[in-house]
């Protein structure tokens, strides 16, 4: 389990549990389709696959990943934060500007559908 909502955020029923199946990040270049440019803008592409996402969850994951990477944290930094189960250990949500939803799927996870490849 990756995340769970709180009693305060729902009116009735059991907690909503979120399971992360895949996550990866890579620096890439984004080219403007309207311009004839040869140099793209460097961007961070973050790919997250889960059975569901809670409100602001993706923004918190992105902000925390950026904070940990900037601090020189190791590969397991986000896993360690997740196991701590303390929301105060994560960064505040990243602003929505610049974040882009690429795909939504409802079938079982298939790594071949991922955008970032090895």
N, C-alpha and C positions, 0 to 999 in steps of 0.2 A: 504494500500500500504506500502511496506517495503522499496523499493529503486527505484530510477529512474536514468537513465543515463543522461549525460549532453550533451549540444549541441556540445561541442568540441569532444565528443567521438563517434559521429555518423555523417554520411554525409548528410542524408536527412530523412524526415519523422518525425512523432511525437515521443516523448520520450518513451523509453521502460520502462514499469512499472513492478516491481517484487512484487509478493504477497507471503508472508510466511504463510504456512498452519500449520506447526508443527515444533517445535524445542525442543530439550531435550539434556541433557548431563548427563553422569554417569561415575564414575570411575569403571573400570573393570580390569580383568587380561587377558593378551594375552599369550597364550601358544604356544611354538614352536612345530610344527607338526613333525619336523625332529629329535627332541631330546626327550628322555624319562625323561622329567622334571616334577616335581610335583608342583613347584612354578612358577607361571606365572609372567610376567613383568606387573607392574601396568601401565595402560594407561587410557587416557580420551577418551571416546567414545562420539562424538557429532553427533546428528542426525538432519538434516535440510531437510525440505520438502517445496518446493516452486514451483511456476509455471515456473520459470526460474531463472537463476543466472547471474549477470553481471560479467565481467572480474574481477578477484581477489576478488570478493564479499565474497566467502566462507573463504578465507584466512584472510580477514579483520574481519569477524564475529568471527572466531576462536581466533585471536589475541586479539580482544577486550574483548571477554568472559574471556579469561585467565587473562588479565590485571585487569578486574573488580573483578573477583573472588579472585585474589591475594591481592587486596586492601580491601577485606572484604565488597564489595558492596552488597546491598540487591537484592532480587529476581527481582525487577523491574528495575534494573540498565540499562539493554540493551533496554528495552522498552522506558525508559526516554531518552536515547541517540537517539533512532530512532525518537522519537517525536521532538527532537531538530532540526532535519534535517540539522545538521552541520557536514559535513564529517570530519572536523578538530578535532572533539571531539572523533573520533574513533582511535584505535591503527593502526600503519602501518601494512601492510599484514604480516601474519605469513609466515615463509619459507615453501616451498612446501614439504620438506623432512618430512616424518612422517605422512603426510595427505594421506588418502586412500579413493578413491571413491568406495562405496560398491554396489550401485544399481542406476539404472536410470529407471524411469517408465513414461508412457505416458497416463495412465488412471487416472480417478478421484482419489483424495486422499482417502485412506482407512487406518485408524489407525491400523488395524489388520496386515498390512504389515510392521509395524515399528519393528525395531530390539531391541530397549530399551523398556522393559515392566515395568509396575508398580510393 
